[in-house]
Amino acid sequence: MKKYIVLRFILLCFPLAGFSQELVPYNLSLVQAIEMGLQNHQQLKIAEAQVQTSEQQVDVAKLQQLPTVSFSANAAYLGDALVLDTDWSKLQTVDIPHFGNSFALQASQVLYKGGVIKKSIEMAELQQQLAELNLTSNEQDIKLLIISNYLDIYKLTNQFRVLEQNKTLAEQLLGNITRLYEENMVTRNEIIRAELQIKNLSQTILTIQNSHAILSNQLSYALGLPHNVLIMPTDIIEPKAAGISQVGYINLAQQHPTLLLAEKNVEIAEKNISIAKGNRLPALSLFGGYNMQRPLTSTTPVMDLYNNTWQVGISLNYNIDNLIKSKSKINLSKTQARTTQEALVYARQNVEIGVNTAFLKCREAEQQVVLMDESKQLANENYEIVRAKYLNQLAITAEMTDASNAKLIAELEHANAAINALFQYYNLLKATGNL
């Protein structure tokens, strides 16, 4: 028995150990929580950085349209020329200028490359759109995550309120039982039962307070808040249902980020086919250059003078191995394109399944609220009847305990059902990509 008492004491005290630091209440509305999450969540910062990277990649791809220009300069020490006979014997040493240097300026501009450059730029732009859609998709995920955590906290505060009200009623009942006990109208056993009920309620309240602190700490990281705050939900703006049918929600989901991402992947795959085909064609370029070099080594004796030359022209370049390699590359691109098209069909199916499921869950949650409200009214009515009978010694303690438990369960289930209905509606909006 002593071991049981010690163990119970440890279990009651242990949840408080992780939150020995004093928590500061912080009032926060759902709208504020979503705004703070979109600004401070680390996952969104990564997605935003990826968008910026893709924008820079577009700028880099556009640089392919510009001409390439190169300049080189060098200086060298030239040794004397050694003239040898055909039998490798030395004939003479010819003095030449020992300092040599040269300057060269080269420029070229691609005139035609089978449209590869243009398509590469378009490919980079599609990658940028992918990054933006990924950011939008992440924002949808973060919104639902924040809403879910916020509503969980809201649910806990509702449970706390319900439990406190029931604890107050239990304490009032204990006072009435104590008065009856003093008048020798009930036994000590009735007082013990009432006290046990209050202790159980206190223990449940303690657990809810610790759960509230844990969820608040987790949410503070996502919102960029100090980690010692205790988030207190304030007003929740309940969205007004637009009266849209199930088919209407499916049509609304056609702009879902997941579908748009799949469609962009199809475009990218088709662009890859065009690029693979473009690589089979020759590249036509315009080039020009200027060279200045000393000394003149093409004369005898060598003259310490600059030799200046310039040239302009058109070059045609074609990789003959493309005749063999291009076919395989094109076939690979076509296979990848078919894969992305199948992935698009699969994404549409998943989105429709998700919308259908979310729609039915939303309707079910709304019906649950109505049922739980009726149950709550019946449980409260039953509690008042049994309470009056008990105080008049027309009901036993077990009936009073059952009525109290039924009232508590009905009120908790009603509070939970209301929060769940709100979450299911937000989840339906998330399923359509319009959260």
N, C-alpha and C positions, 0 to 999 in steps of 0.2 A: 504493500500500500504506500509506503514511504517513497519507494522508487517511482511509483506512478505519479505521486504529487510532484516530485522533483522534475521528472520528465515533462510534465504539463507546464511547470513554471518555465523551463528552458524554452519550450515551444512558443510560449507566450512572449518571452523576452527576445528571442532570436531575431524575429523580423525587424525589430527596431535597431539591431546592431549596425546594419548597412546604412542607416539614415540618422546616425547620431548628429550629423551636421544639421543645424537649424535651417529649414527650408523657408524661402520667402514666397508668399502667395503672389501670383502674377495673373491678373485678369486678362483673358485673351478670347476674342471672338473667332469664329471659324474662318471668316473672311480674312482677318488679320493673319491667322495661322497659315493659310494658303499663300498669301502674299509673301510672308517671311520665308516660307519654305522654298518658293520659286527664286528668291533672291540669294538664299544662303546654303541650299542643299549642295553637298559636294559633288554628287553625281551630275547635277545640272551644270556645275562649273566645268566639269570635264567635257560634257557635250558641247557647251559653248566654245570651249577651246578648240574642239574638233571642227566646229563651223568656221572659226577664224582660220584654222589651218587649211581647210578646203578652199576658202576664199583666196588665200595666198597661192595655193596650187593652181587656181585658175589664172592668176596673174603670171605665174611662171610659164604656164602652157602658152599664153599669148605671146611670150617672148620669142617663140619659134617663128613668128611672122617677121621678126626684125632681121636685118642682115647680120652676118657674122663678120667681125673686123678684128684683125690681129696685127700686132706690130712686134718686130723683133730687132734686136741690136746685139752685136757681139764684137769683141776685140780679141786679137790673137797675136802671138809672137810666131813669126815665120822663120824657120831655119834656112840656111843656105841650101841651094839645090845641088845635089850630088849626081854627076853624070857618070854612068857606068857603061862599059863596053858590053858587047853581047856575051862575053865570057865572064861577066861580073867583075871585071877589073876596073879600077877607078881610072877615069880619064881626066876629070877636072872638077873643081868646085866652083859653082857660079854664085856670085854674090847677088842677093835679092833684097829688097826692102824688108826689114825685120818686123815692122808693125803692120798689121792688117786689121781692117774692121769692115763691117757691113751693116746696112740698115734695110729692112724689108717691111712693106705695108701691104697686107692682103685683105680683100673684102669679097664676100660672096652673098648672093641672095637667091633663095630657092624660088623658082618661078612656078614649078608644078611638081607635085609629088603624089599624084593620085588622090588628092583630097585628104591625105593622112593628117596634115597639120590642122586643118579646119576641124576634122573629126576628133582629133586629140583635145582641142579646146572645148568642143561640145561635150566630150567625155568628162573633162574636169568640171564643167558646169553641172553635169548630172551628178557627179560625186558631191558637189557642194549642196545640191538639192537633197541628196540622200542624208547628208549631215544635218541639214535643217529639219528634215522630217524625223530623224532620229532624236533631235532635241525636242520636237513637239511630242513624240511618243514618250520620251522620258518625263516630260512635264506632266503628261496624263498619268503616268505611273506614280509620280511623286505626289500629285494632287490627291489621288485615291489613298495613298499610304498615309498622308497627313490627315485626311478626312477620317480614315479608319481609326488611327490612333486618337484623334481628337474626340470622336464619338465614343470610343472605349472609355476615355477619361470621363466624358459626360455621363456615360452609363454608370460608372462607378460612383460619381457624385449623386446621381439619382438613387442608386442603391443605398448609399450612405444616408440620404435624407429619409428614405422609407424605413430603414432599420432604426434610425434615431427616433422616428415617430412611434414605431412599434415598441421600442425600448421605453419610451415615455409612458405609453399605455400599459406596458408590463409593470413599470414601477408604480403607476397608479393602482393597478390591480393588486400588487403586492401590499400597498398601503391598506386597501380595503380588506384583504385577507388577514393582514396583521390585526386590524381592528376586530374582525370576526374571531380571530384566535384569542384575543384578549378577553372576548366575551364568552369564550369556551364554546363557540359555535362550530369551529373547525379544528382539526388536529394540526400538530406541528408539521406533519407531512405535506400539507397544502402550502405552507410557507416555503418549505424546501424546494418544492416543484417550481414555484414562482421565481425563487432566487436562481435556480438552475437555468430557467429560461432567460433571465436577464444576463447571466454570465455567458450563455451561448451567443446571445445577441452582441454582447460586448466583444467577444472573441471574433465574431464575423466582421464587426465594424473595424477592429484592429487590422484584420487581414485586408479589408478593402482600402484602408488608409495606406498601408504599405504598397499595395498594388497600384494605387494612385501615384505614389511617389516614384515607383519604378517606371511606369509609363511616362510620367512627366519628364523624368530624366532622359529617357530614350528620345522623346520628342524634342527636347531642348537642343539636342545635337543637330537634328534636321532643320530646326528653325534658327539656329545661330544664337540661342539664348544662353545666359549663364546656367551652369549645371546645378546650381543650388536653388533654382526657382521651383515652385509648385504651381503648375499651370492650372488655373481655375477657369473652366469654360463659362462664358457669359451667354450672350444671345446666339441662337442658332437660327439662321434664316432658312426656313423650310421651303424648298423649291416648289413652285406650283406645277402640278402635273398638267401637261399641255393637252391631254386627252388624245394622244397619238396612239394609233392602233399598232399592233405587233408588226404588221407589214410596213407601217410608216417608220418605225424605228429601224427596220432593216434597210429601208431606202436611205434613211438618215446616215447609216453606217457606211455608205459608199465612199465617203471621204475619210474613212478611218485611216490614221497614219500607217497602220500595218499594210493596208491595201495599197496606199500610195507608195510605200517603200517597195512593195513587190512589183508594182507597175514600173517604177524607176529602174529596178533591176532588169526588167525585160528590155527597157530602152537601152540600158548599158550593154546588154548582151547583143542586141541588134547593132549597136554602134561598133562593137568589137568585130562583128562580121564585116562591116564596111571597111574598117581599118585593115583587117586581114586581106580583103580583096584589093585595097589600095596599095598594099605593099608589093603586089605583083607588078605594078606599073613602074616605069623608069622615073627617075628624078631629073628634072631639068633645072639648071641653076645658071645664074649670071655671075661672072667673077671678074675681078680686076686686081691689079697689083703694081707695086713700084719697088724696085730694088736698086740699091747703091752699094758698090763694093770696091775696095782697094786692097792690094795693088792689082794691076792688070797682069794676070799670070798666063794669059793666052798669047802673049807676045814674047819675042826673044830679042833683046834682053827684057826681063820683067820691068815694067814701068810703074813707078809709084804714083799712080793716078786713079781716080774714081771711075768706075764703069757704071753708068746709070741706064737702067732699062725699065720699061713699063709694059703692061699688057692688059687687055680686056678680051672677054670672050664668053662663050656659052659652053657649059659642060653637060653632057648626058651620061648619067650613071645608072646602070642596071645590074642587079645581082642575078646572075644566071642560075644560081642555086634555088632561087625562088620558084623556078619552073617545077622543082621537085618538092620543096618544103611548103609552098603556099597552099597546096591542096589539103594537106593534113591540117594545117593551121585553120583553114576555113571550115573544114569539117568539125574540128574541135569547137570552134566558136558557135557553129550551128547547134551542136549537141548541148552546149552550155545555154544557148538561147531557149531550146526546148525545155531544159531543166527549169529555167526561170519562169517559163509560161506555166508549167505544171505547178510550180510553187505559188504562182498567182492564183490559180484555181483553188489550191489547197488553203491559201490564206482567206479567200472569199468564203469557203465552206466554214472555216474556223470562226470567222467574224459572225456569220449568220447563226452558227450554233451558239456562240457566246451571247448574241443579242437575244435569241429565243430563250435561252436559259435565264438570263438576267431579267427579261420581261416577265416570265412566269414567277420567278422568285420575288420580283417587286410586287406583283399582284397578290401572291401568297402572303407576303409580309403585311400588306394593307389589310387583308382579311383577318390576319392574326391579331392586329391591333383592335379590330372590332370585337373579335371573340374574347380577347383578354380584357377589354373594357367591361364587357358583360360579366365575365368571371369575377373581375374586381368588385363590381357592384354587388353581385350575389354573395361573395365572401365577406364583404363589409357588413352587409345586411345580416348574414348568418352570425357574424361575430357579435353584433349588438344584441341579437336575440339570445344567444348562448350566454353572453356576459350578464344580461339582466336576469336570466334564469339562475346563473351561478351565484350571483349576489343574493338571490332569494332562496338559495339552497335547493333549487329545483334541477340543477345539473351538476354532474360530478367534475372533478378536476381534469380527468382525461378528455372530456368533451370540450372544456375550456381551452385546454392545450391544443387540441385538434383545430378548434375554431381560430385560435391565434396563429397557428402555423399555416392554415389555409389562407387566412387574410394576408399574412406576410408573403407567402408564395405568389398569390394572385397579384399583389401590388408590385412585386419585383418583376414578375413575368410581363405585366402591363408596361412597366417602365422600359424593360428590355425590348419588348416588341415595338414600342414607338421608336426607339433608337435604331433598331434593326430595319424598320421600314424606311427610315431616312437613309440609312447606309445602302440599302438595296436600290433605292432610286438613283443615288450617286453612282452606284456600280453599273446601273443600266446606262447612264450617260457615258460612263467610261467605256462600256462595251460598244457604244456607237462612235466613240472617238470624239465626243463633244463635251467632255467634262470641263 
